[in-house]
Amino acid sequence: MGWWRGPSAVLSCLLLLRPLPSPACPAACRCSTGEVDCSQQGLLEVPRSLATNTSTLWLGYNFITMLGPHSFPPLPELLLLSLPHNHLGLIHSQALVGLGALQELDLSNNYLTMLTPETFLPLVSLATLNLGSNRLGELDPGVLRALPQLQALHLQDNPWVCSCSILPLWHWLSHHREKVQEKSSLLCRVPEQLNKYPIMAFGNDSFRQCQETLLSAQHYIATFIIGPFSFLASIFFCIFMGSITVVYHNLRREPHFWRRSCVCRGR
């Protein structure tokens, strides 16, 4: 019995020490150490069976239309995510959770029209962001402020609307010129008179009318809010003063009334 117990124990130890099998490479993808290439495979969504040690993920030239909540499994070692030339039109605010180590994100040549700051909050290490050749007419600068490590930003070939609404983005771009790539391709599309005008060529004077309009709007709002309150306050003040006047006159009449009562009793 002892002779059999010895080899069995050794075999059990060897089985325990054997590394666990890693997830299989997603169907239709090509995998090597840390790299998964799923480009040009007609994919409609992000593959789920991705190894946790994936460092590079290529998903370009597919038919992915949206990234829903938790579109990716936890990938703590992913450094590069490439999604160009899909039909991507929507990214959920929780789509990129679990990608905290990501350093480069390519979303170029898609159909994105709007992004929210919450979308990129998980990407605390992101250094390069490519949003070129989408359908962005404007962009909340909060999206960019959510990326503390951002070093290179691509925004070229989008249909930018150069109205007063682009002023916050222009302020951010003006203060971070060194991060903006391909500045000459960052052009207005609307209005027609500014078509193909470089956004980076604007100066403070270009937005003077916007600032005046904004000030006028603030004055209008203040008037709209303060006006009714002033009217109500004046009514309450008049009622209060009227009440005090009535009480005062009544108090003045009371001594006269008591004097008359005393005279009548004396008689």
LUMVEX-295173 format. One record per residue (C-alpha): residue number from 0; residue in three letters; x, y, z. Coordinates in Angstrom, 3 decimals, always signed. Example, Ala and Ser with C-alpha at 12.3 -4.5 7.8 and 13.67 -1.06 7.14 Angstrom:
<pts>
<pt i="0" aa="Ala" px="+12.300" py="-4.500" pz="+7.800"/>
<pt i="1" aa="Ser" px="+13.670" py="-1.060" pz="+7.140"/>
</pts>
This chain:
<pts>
<pt i="0" aa="Met" px="+0.000" py="+0.000" pz="+0.000"/>
<pt i="1" aa="Gly" px="+2.870" py="+2.387" pz="+0.790"/>
<pt i="2" aa="Trp" px="+4.383" py="+1.792" pz="-2.665"/>
<pt i="3" aa="Trp" px="+1.195" py="+2.996" pz="-4.346"/>
<pt i="4" aa="Arg" px="+0.688" py="+5.919" pz="-1.999"/>
<pt i="5" aa="Gly" px="+4.036" py="+7.486" pz="-2.885"/>
<pt i="6" aa="Pro" px="+3.598" py="+7.830" pz="-6.702"/>
<pt i="7" aa="Ser" px="-0.035" py="+8.919" pz="-6.261"/>
<pt i="8" aa="Ala" px="+1.028" py="+11.744" pz="-3.975"/>
<pt i="9" aa="Val" px="+3.718" py="+12.861" pz="-6.441"/>
<pt i="10" aa="Leu" px="+1.226" py="+12.770" pz="-9.314"/>
<pt i="11" aa="Ser" px="-1.268" py="+14.828" pz="-7.333"/>
<pt i="12" aa="Cys" px="+1.389" py="+17.453" pz="-6.611"/>
<pt i="13" aa="Leu" px="+2.359" py="+17.632" pz="-10.272"/>
<pt i="14" aa="Leu" px="-1.285" py="+18.162" pz="-11.278"/>
<pt i="15" aa="Leu" px="-1.656" py="+20.968" pz="-8.746"/>
<pt i="16" aa="Leu" px="+1.518" py="+22.656" pz="-9.913"/>
<pt i="17" aa="Arg" px="+0.508" py="+22.541" pz="-13.580"/>
<pt i="18" aa="Pro" px="-0.610" py="+26.026" pz="-14.750"/>
<pt i="19" aa="Leu" px="-4.296" py="+26.458" pz="-15.349"/>
<pt i="20" aa="Pro" px="-5.294" py="+26.555" pz="-19.018"/>
<pt i="21" aa="Ser" px="-5.727" py="+30.077" pz="-20.370"/>
<pt i="22" aa="Pro" px="-8.921" py="+31.035" pz="-22.195"/>
<pt i="23" aa="Ala" px="-8.992" py="+29.921" pz="-25.806"/>
<pt i="24" aa="Cys" px="-8.330" py="+32.499" pz="-28.485"/>
<pt i="25" aa="Pro" px="-11.677" py="+34.001" pz="-29.605"/>
<pt i="26" aa="Ala" px="-13.065" py="+32.444" pz="-32.749"/>
<pt i="27" aa="Ala" px="-11.867" py="+34.097" pz="-35.962"/>
<pt i="28" aa="Cys" px="-9.095" py="+35.964" pz="-34.071"/>
<pt i="29" aa="Arg" px="-5.359" py="+35.460" pz="-34.202"/>
<pt i="30" aa="Cys" px="-3.556" py="+35.341" pz="-30.887"/>
<pt i="31" aa="Ser" px="+0.029" py="+35.448" pz="-29.756"/>
<pt i="32" aa="Thr" px="+1.583" py="+36.249" pz="-26.393"/>
<pt i="33" aa="Gly" px="-0.406" py="+39.208" pz="-25.063"/>
<pt i="34" aa="Glu" px="-1.748" py="+40.204" pz="-28.508"/>
<pt i="35" aa="Val" px="-5.190" py="+39.492" pz="-29.938"/>
<pt i="36" aa="Asp" px="-5.937" py="+40.474" pz="-33.537"/>
<pt i="37" aa="Cys" px="-9.632" py="+40.367" pz="-34.479"/>
<pt i="38" aa="Ser" px="-9.453" py="+42.839" pz="-37.372"/>
<pt i="39" aa="Gln" px="-11.591" py="+42.389" pz="-40.502"/>
<pt i="40" aa="Gln" px="-13.650" py="+39.507" pz="-39.144"/>
<pt i="41" aa="Gly" px="-17.162" py="+40.925" pz="-39.534"/>
<pt i="42" aa="Leu" px="-17.632" py="+41.109" pz="-35.756"/>
<pt i="43" aa="Leu" px="-20.798" py="+42.719" pz="-34.371"/>
<pt i="44" aa="Glu" px="-19.542" py="+42.930" pz="-30.787"/>
<pt i="45" aa="Val" px="-16.410" py="+42.629" pz="-28.686"/>
<pt i="46" aa="Pro" px="-15.366" py="+38.985" pz="-28.115"/>
<pt i="47" aa="Arg" px="-15.806" py="+37.879" pz="-24.506"/>
<pt i="48" aa="Ser" px="-13.249" py="+35.074" pz="-24.232"/>
<pt i="49" aa="Leu" px="-10.188" py="+37.306" pz="-23.917"/>
<pt i="50" aa="Ala" px="-7.226" py="+36.269" pz="-21.796"/>
<pt i="51" aa="Thr" px="-6.602" py="+38.515" pz="-18.790"/>
<pt i="52" aa="Asn" px="-2.980" py="+38.997" pz="-19.888"/>
<pt i="53" aa="Thr" px="-4.026" py="+40.607" pz="-23.187"/>
<pt i="54" aa="Ser" px="-1.929" py="+43.727" pz="-23.742"/>
<pt i="55" aa="Thr" px="-2.956" py="+44.624" pz="-27.308"/>
<pt i="56" aa="Leu" px="-6.404" py="+44.208" pz="-28.847"/>
<pt i="57" aa="Trp" px="-7.069" py="+44.931" pz="-32.527"/>
<pt i="58" aa="Leu" px="-10.766" py="+45.229" pz="-33.456"/>
<pt i="59" aa="Gly" px="-10.597" py="+47.481" pz="-36.499"/>
<pt i="60" aa="Tyr" px="-12.605" py="+47.096" pz="-39.724"/>
<pt i="61" aa="Asn" px="-15.551" py="+45.264" pz="-38.179"/>
<pt i="62" aa="Phe" px="-19.266" py="+46.114" pz="-37.769"/>
<pt i="63" aa="Ile" px="-19.452" py="+46.982" pz="-34.080"/>
<pt i="64" aa="Thr" px="-22.170" py="+49.640" pz="-33.687"/>
<pt i="65" aa="Met" px="-22.096" py="+50.215" pz="-29.936"/>
<pt i="66" aa="Leu" px="-20.184" py="+49.494" pz="-26.752"/>
<pt i="67" aa="Gly" px="-22.654" py="+48.666" pz="-24.015"/>
<pt i="68" aa="Pro" px="-22.064" py="+48.458" pz="-20.258"/>
<pt i="69" aa="His" px="-18.984" py="+46.344" pz="-19.432"/>
<pt i="70" aa="Ser" px="-18.327" py="+45.517" pz="-23.077"/>
<pt i="71" aa="Phe" px="-14.907" py="+44.181" pz="-22.099"/>
<pt i="72" aa="Pro" px="-13.995" py="+41.577" pz="-19.512"/>
<pt i="73" aa="Pro" px="-11.491" py="+42.816" pz="-16.908"/>
<pt i="74" aa="Leu" px="-8.218" py="+43.329" pz="-18.798"/>
<pt i="75" aa="Pro" px="-5.786" py="+44.738" pz="-16.228"/>
<pt i="76" aa="Glu" px="-2.809" py="+44.525" pz="-18.624"/>
<pt i="77" aa="Leu" px="-4.406" py="+45.968" pz="-21.766"/>
<pt i="78" aa="Leu" px="-2.295" py="+48.857" pz="-23.067"/>
<pt i="79" aa="Leu" px="-3.636" py="+49.369" pz="-26.601"/>
<pt i="80" aa="Leu" px="-7.216" py="+49.120" pz="-27.847"/>
<pt i="81" aa="Ser" px="-7.817" py="+49.709" pz="-31.557"/>
<pt i="82" aa="Leu" px="-11.397" py="+50.134" pz="-32.863"/>
<pt i="83" aa="Pro" px="-11.086" py="+52.159" pz="-36.096"/>
<pt i="84" aa="His" px="-13.349" py="+51.700" pz="-39.126"/>
<pt i="85" aa="Asn" px="-16.317" py="+50.162" pz="-37.330"/>
<pt i="86" aa="His" px="-19.877" py="+51.562" pz="-37.271"/>
<pt i="87" aa="Leu" px="-19.509" py="+52.726" pz="-33.704"/>
<pt i="88" aa="Gly" px="-22.128" py="+55.339" pz="-32.848"/>
<pt i="89" aa="Leu" px="-22.626" py="+54.946" pz="-29.104"/>
<pt i="90" aa="Ile" px="-20.346" py="+54.268" pz="-26.130"/>
<pt i="91" aa="His" px="-22.067" py="+53.625" pz="-22.810"/>
<pt i="92" aa="Ser" px="-20.681" py="+55.434" pz="-19.774"/>
<pt i="93" aa="Gln" px="-19.715" py="+52.038" pz="-18.259"/>
<pt i="94" aa="Ala" px="-18.360" py="+50.479" pz="-21.439"/>
<pt i="95" aa="Leu" px="-14.655" py="+50.848" pz="-20.628"/>
<pt i="96" aa="Val" px="-14.721" py="+49.759" pz="-16.982"/>
<pt i="97" aa="Gly" px="-11.839" py="+47.414" pz="-16.193"/>
<pt i="98" aa="Leu" px="-9.359" py="+49.001" pz="-18.612"/>
<pt i="99" aa="Gly" px="-7.492" py="+51.139" pz="-16.109"/>
<pt i="100" aa="Ala" px="-4.043" py="+50.361" pz="-17.585"/>
<pt i="101" aa="Leu" px="-5.008" py="+51.410" pz="-21.132"/>
<pt i="102" aa="Gln" px="-2.540" py="+53.871" pz="-22.652"/>
<pt i="103" aa="Glu" px="-3.740" py="+54.178" pz="-26.254"/>
<pt i="104" aa="Leu" px="-7.304" py="+54.189" pz="-27.615"/>
<pt i="105" aa="Asp" px="-8.129" py="+54.464" pz="-31.318"/>
<pt i="106" aa="Leu" px="-11.781" py="+55.265" pz="-32.093"/>
<pt i="107" aa="Ser" px="-11.147" py="+56.923" pz="-35.449"/>
<pt i="108" aa="Asn" px="-13.315" py="+56.533" pz="-38.561"/>
<pt i="109" aa="Asn" px="-16.558" py="+55.777" pz="-36.742"/>
<pt i="110" aa="Tyr" px="-19.976" py="+57.413" pz="-36.351"/>
<pt i="111" aa="Leu" px="-19.593" py="+59.010" pz="-32.923"/>
<pt i="112" aa="Thr" px="-21.636" py="+62.202" pz="-32.492"/>
<pt i="113" aa="Met" px="-21.447" py="+62.669" pz="-28.716"/>
<pt i="114" aa="Leu" px="-19.249" py="+61.644" pz="-25.787"/>
<pt i="115" aa="Thr" px="-19.716" py="+62.158" pz="-22.053"/>
<pt i="116" aa="Pro" px="-16.978" py="+62.658" pz="-19.433"/>
<pt i="117" aa="Glu" px="-18.135" py="+59.565" pz="-17.543"/>
<pt i="118" aa="Thr" px="-17.172" py="+57.384" pz="-20.519"/>
<pt i="119" aa="Phe" px="-13.434" py="+57.932" pz="-20.079"/>
<pt i="120" aa="Leu" px="-13.263" py="+58.154" pz="-16.275"/>
<pt i="121" aa="Pro" px="-11.934" py="+54.554" pz="-15.936"/>
<pt i="122" aa="Leu" px="-9.021" py="+55.354" pz="-18.281"/>
<pt i="123" aa="Val" px="-6.730" py="+56.929" pz="-15.704"/>
<pt i="124" aa="Ser" px="-3.577" py="+55.967" pz="-17.642"/>
<pt i="125" aa="Leu" px="-4.664" py="+56.922" pz="-21.167"/>
<pt i="126" aa="Ala" px="-1.980" py="+58.907" pz="-23.003"/>
<pt i="127" aa="Thr" px="-3.194" py="+58.819" pz="-26.631"/>
<pt i="128" aa="Leu" px="-6.794" py="+59.273" pz="-27.802"/>
<pt i="129" aa="Asn" px="-7.788" py="+59.223" pz="-31.472"/>
<pt i="130" aa="Leu" px="-11.275" py="+60.583" pz="-32.253"/>
<pt i="131" aa="Gly" px="-10.471" py="+61.594" pz="-35.801"/>
<pt i="132" aa="Ser" px="-12.910" py="+61.124" pz="-38.697"/>
<pt i="133" aa="Asn" px="-16.086" py="+60.771" pz="-36.647"/>
<pt i="134" aa="Arg" px="-19.248" py="+62.895" pz="-36.688"/>
<pt i="135" aa="Leu" px="-18.475" py="+65.143" pz="-33.743"/>
<pt i="136" aa="Gly" px="-19.936" py="+68.630" pz="-34.098"/>
<pt i="137" aa="Glu" px="-18.928" py="+69.644" pz="-30.577"/>
<pt i="138" aa="Leu" px="-17.183" py="+68.090" pz="-27.611"/>
<pt i="139" aa="Asp" px="-17.580" py="+68.719" pz="-23.904"/>
<pt i="140" aa="Pro" px="-14.065" py="+69.573" pz="-22.622"/>
<pt i="141" aa="Gly" px="-14.956" py="+67.587" pz="-19.510"/>
<pt i="142" aa="Val" px="-14.310" py="+64.513" pz="-21.677"/>
<pt i="143" aa="Leu" px="-10.680" py="+65.589" pz="-21.980"/>
<pt i="144" aa="Arg" px="-10.307" py="+66.778" pz="-18.397"/>
<pt i="145" aa="Ala" px="-11.281" py="+63.249" pz="-17.308"/>
<pt i="146" aa="Leu" px="-7.968" py="+62.002" pz="-18.768"/>
<pt i="147" aa="Pro" px="-5.188" py="+63.169" pz="-16.415"/>
<pt i="148" aa="Gln" px="-2.370" py="+61.454" pz="-18.387"/>
<pt i="149" aa="Leu" px="-3.457" py="+62.557" pz="-21.873"/>
<pt i="150" aa="Gln" px="-0.491" py="+63.533" pz="-24.066"/>
<pt i="151" aa="Ala" px="-1.730" py="+63.189" pz="-27.657"/>
<pt i="152" aa="Leu" px="-5.221" py="+64.031" pz="-28.943"/>
<pt i="153" aa="His" px="-6.501" py="+63.513" pz="-32.521"/>
<pt i="154" aa="Leu" px="-9.696" py="+65.408" pz="-33.440"/>
<pt i="155" aa="Gln" px="-9.165" py="+66.008" pz="-37.156"/>
<pt i="156" aa="Asp" px="-11.781" py="+65.504" pz="-39.886"/>
<pt i="157" aa="Asn" px="-14.870" py="+65.996" pz="-37.759"/>
<pt i="158" aa="Pro" px="-17.776" py="+68.279" pz="-38.808"/>
<pt i="159" aa="Trp" px="-17.153" py="+70.903" pz="-36.114"/>
<pt i="160" aa="Val" px="-19.900" py="+73.467" pz="-35.534"/>
<pt i="161" aa="Cys" px="-18.083" py="+76.755" pz="-34.944"/>
<pt i="162" aa="Ser" px="-20.812" py="+78.561" pz="-33.024"/>
<pt i="163" aa="Cys" px="-20.675" py="+79.932" pz="-29.487"/>
<pt i="164" aa="Ser" px="-21.118" py="+76.376" pz="-28.181"/>
<pt i="165" aa="Ile" px="-17.564" py="+75.499" pz="-29.251"/>
<pt i="166" aa="Leu" px="-16.053" py="+78.190" pz="-27.006"/>
<pt i="167" aa="Pro" px="-15.365" py="+75.855" pz="-24.003"/>
<pt i="168" aa="Leu" px="-13.606" py="+73.335" pz="-26.267"/>
<pt i="169" aa="Trp" px="-11.595" py="+76.117" pz="-27.932"/>
<pt i="170" aa="His" px="-10.446" py="+77.305" pz="-24.495"/>
<pt i="171" aa="Trp" px="-9.209" py="+73.791" pz="-23.651"/>
<pt i="172" aa="Leu" px="-7.454" py="+73.373" pz="-27.003"/>
<pt i="173" aa="Ser" px="-5.807" py="+76.798" pz="-26.704"/>
<pt i="174" aa="His" px="-4.358" py="+75.911" pz="-23.305"/>
<pt i="175" aa="His" px="-3.172" py="+72.448" pz="-24.440"/>
<pt i="176" aa="Arg" px="-1.848" py="+73.120" pz="-27.935"/>
<pt i="177" aa="Glu" px="+1.074" py="+70.761" pz="-27.409"/>
<pt i="178" aa="Lys" px="-1.337" py="+67.826" pz="-27.021"/>
<pt i="179" aa="Val" px="-3.402" py="+68.512" pz="-30.153"/>
<pt i="180" aa="Gln" px="-2.190" py="+66.545" pz="-33.180"/>
<pt i="181" aa="Glu" px="-2.770" py="+67.505" pz="-36.820"/>
<pt i="182" aa="Lys" px="-3.970" py="+70.989" pz="-35.894"/>
<pt i="183" aa="Ser" px="-4.293" py="+72.030" pz="-39.551"/>
<pt i="184" aa="Ser" px="-6.995" py="+69.364" pz="-40.063"/>
<pt i="185" aa="Leu" px="-9.100" py="+70.633" pz="-37.167"/>
<pt i="186" aa="Leu" px="-11.554" py="+72.603" pz="-39.309"/>
<pt i="187" aa="Cys" px="-15.002" py="+74.161" pz="-39.010"/>
<pt i="188" aa="Arg" px="-17.799" py="+72.683" pz="-41.087"/>
<pt i="189" aa="Val" px="-20.680" py="+74.892" pz="-39.920"/>
<pt i="190" aa="Pro" px="-21.630" py="+77.710" pz="-40.470"/>
<pt i="191" aa="Glu" px="-21.032" py="+77.851" pz="-44.195"/>
<pt i="192" aa="Gln" px="-19.035" py="+81.095" pz="-44.046"/>
<pt i="193" aa="Leu" px="-16.526" py="+79.399" pz="-41.735"/>
<pt i="194" aa="Asn" px="-16.357" py="+76.113" pz="-43.656"/>
<pt i="195" aa="Lys" px="-12.773" py="+74.756" pz="-43.579"/>
<pt i="196" aa="Tyr" px="-11.628" py="+77.546" pz="-41.262"/>
<pt i="197" aa="Pro" px="-8.994" py="+76.258" pz="-38.766"/>
<pt i="198" aa="Ile" px="-10.363" py="+76.210" pz="-35.225"/>
<pt i="199" aa="Met" px="-6.902" py="+76.834" pz="-33.799"/>
<pt i="200" aa="Ala" px="-6.734" py="+80.099" pz="-35.775"/>
<pt i="201" aa="Phe" px="-9.483" py="+81.658" pz="-33.665"/>
<pt i="202" aa="Gly" px="-8.505" py="+84.278" pz="-31.083"/>
<pt i="203" aa="Asn" px="-10.218" py="+85.827" pz="-28.080"/>
<pt i="204" aa="Asp" px="-11.736" py="+88.524" pz="-30.284"/>
<pt i="205" aa="Ser" px="-13.437" py="+85.848" pz="-32.392"/>
<pt i="206" aa="Phe" px="-15.713" py="+84.999" pz="-29.470"/>
<pt i="207" aa="Arg" px="-16.369" py="+88.530" pz="-28.204"/>
<pt i="208" aa="Gln" px="-19.941" py="+88.473" pz="-29.489"/>
<pt i="209" aa="Cys" px="-20.511" py="+85.109" pz="-27.771"/>
<pt i="210" aa="Gln" px="-19.322" py="+86.530" pz="-24.457"/>
<pt i="211" aa="Glu" px="-21.579" py="+89.568" pz="-24.851"/>
<pt i="212" aa="Thr" px="-24.510" py="+87.331" pz="-25.771"/>
<pt i="213" aa="Leu" px="-23.797" py="+85.140" pz="-22.771"/>
<pt i="214" aa="Leu" px="-23.705" py="+88.204" pz="-20.522"/>
<pt i="215" aa="Ser" px="-26.996" py="+89.447" pz="-21.941"/>
<pt i="216" aa="Ala" px="-28.540" py="+86.042" pz="-21.368"/>
<pt i="217" aa="Gln" px="-27.367" py="+86.063" pz="-17.777"/>
<pt i="218" aa="His" px="-28.866" py="+89.509" pz="-17.280"/>
<pt i="219" aa="Tyr" px="-32.127" py="+88.317" pz="-18.805"/>
<pt i="220" aa="Ile" px="-32.260" py="+85.283" pz="-16.520"/>
<pt i="221" aa="Ala" px="-31.434" py="+87.423" pz="-13.481"/>
<pt i="222" aa="Thr" px="-34.192" py="+89.859" pz="-14.399"/>
<pt i="223" aa="Phe" px="-36.643" py="+87.032" pz="-14.970"/>
<pt i="224" aa="Ile" px="-35.898" py="+85.537" pz="-11.555"/>
<pt i="225" aa="Ile" px="-35.511" py="+88.724" pz="-9.512"/>
<pt i="226" aa="Gly" px="-38.478" py="+90.566" pz="-11.069"/>
<pt i="227" aa="Pro" px="-41.300" py="+88.388" pz="-9.656"/>
<pt i="228" aa="Phe" px="-39.581" py="+88.204" pz="-6.260"/>
<pt i="229" aa="Ser" px="-39.292" py="+91.983" pz="-6.168"/>
<pt i="230" aa="Phe" px="-42.968" py="+92.303" pz="-7.073"/>
<pt i="231" aa="Leu" px="-44.043" py="+89.889" pz="-4.315"/>
<pt i="232" aa="Ala" px="-41.740" py="+91.556" pz="-1.831"/>
<pt i="233" aa="Ser" px="-43.261" py="+94.956" pz="-2.590"/>
<pt i="234" aa="Ile" px="-46.774" py="+93.546" pz="-2.040"/>
<pt i="235" aa="Phe" px="-45.824" py="+92.052" pz="+1.332"/>
<pt i="236" aa="Phe" px="-44.111" py="+95.307" pz="+2.289"/>
<pt i="237" aa="Cys" px="-47.224" py="+97.312" pz="+1.456"/>
<pt i="238" aa="Ile" px="-49.421" py="+94.920" pz="+3.434"/>
<pt i="239" aa="Phe" px="-47.021" py="+95.076" pz="+6.381"/>
<pt i="240" aa="Met" px="-46.863" py="+98.871" pz="+6.353"/>
<pt i="241" aa="Gly" px="-50.636" py="+99.116" pz="+5.965"/>
<pt i="242" aa="Ser" px="-51.133" py="+96.812" pz="+8.957"/>
<pt i="243" aa="Ile" px="-48.759" py="+98.908" pz="+11.075"/>
<pt i="244" aa="Thr" px="-50.606" py="+102.094" pz="+10.057"/>
<pt i="245" aa="Val" px="-53.987" py="+100.615" pz="+11.003"/>
<pt i="246" aa="Val" px="-52.682" py="+99.395" pz="+14.359"/>
<pt i="247" aa="Tyr" px="-51.085" py="+102.766" pz="+15.031"/>
<pt i="248" aa="His" px="-54.344" py="+104.643" pz="+14.343"/>
<pt i="249" aa="Asn" px="-56.310" py="+102.231" pz="+16.520"/>
<pt i="250" aa="Leu" px="-53.875" py="+102.747" pz="+19.373"/>
<pt i="251" aa="Arg" px="-54.217" py="+106.519" pz="+19.012"/>
<pt i="252" aa="Arg" px="-58.020" py="+106.263" pz="+19.165"/>
<pt i="253" aa="Glu" px="-58.114" py="+104.068" pz="+22.276"/>
<pt i="254" aa="Pro" px="-57.124" py="+106.816" pz="+24.853"/>
<pt i="255" aa="His" px="-59.827" py="+109.080" pz="+23.432"/>
<pt i="256" aa="Phe" px="-62.343" py="+106.239" pz="+23.807"/>
<pt i="257" aa="Trp" px="-61.388" py="+105.636" pz="+27.426"/>
<pt i="258" aa="Arg" px="-61.582" py="+109.342" pz="+28.253"/>
<pt i="259" aa="Arg" px="-65.121" py="+109.501" pz="+26.876"/>
<pt i="260" aa="Ser" px="-66.072" py="+106.413" pz="+28.904"/>
<pt i="261" aa="Cys" px="-64.783" py="+107.992" pz="+32.108"/>
<pt i="262" aa="Val" px="-66.674" py="+111.236" pz="+31.489"/>
<pt i="263" aa="Cys" px="-69.884" py="+109.346" pz="+30.953"/>
<pt i="264" aa="Arg" px="-69.474" py="+107.423" pz="+34.166"/>
<pt i="265" aa="Gly" px="-68.738" py="+110.635" pz="+36.120"/>
<pt i="266" aa="Arg" px="-72.031" py="+112.090" pz="+35.091"/>
</pts>
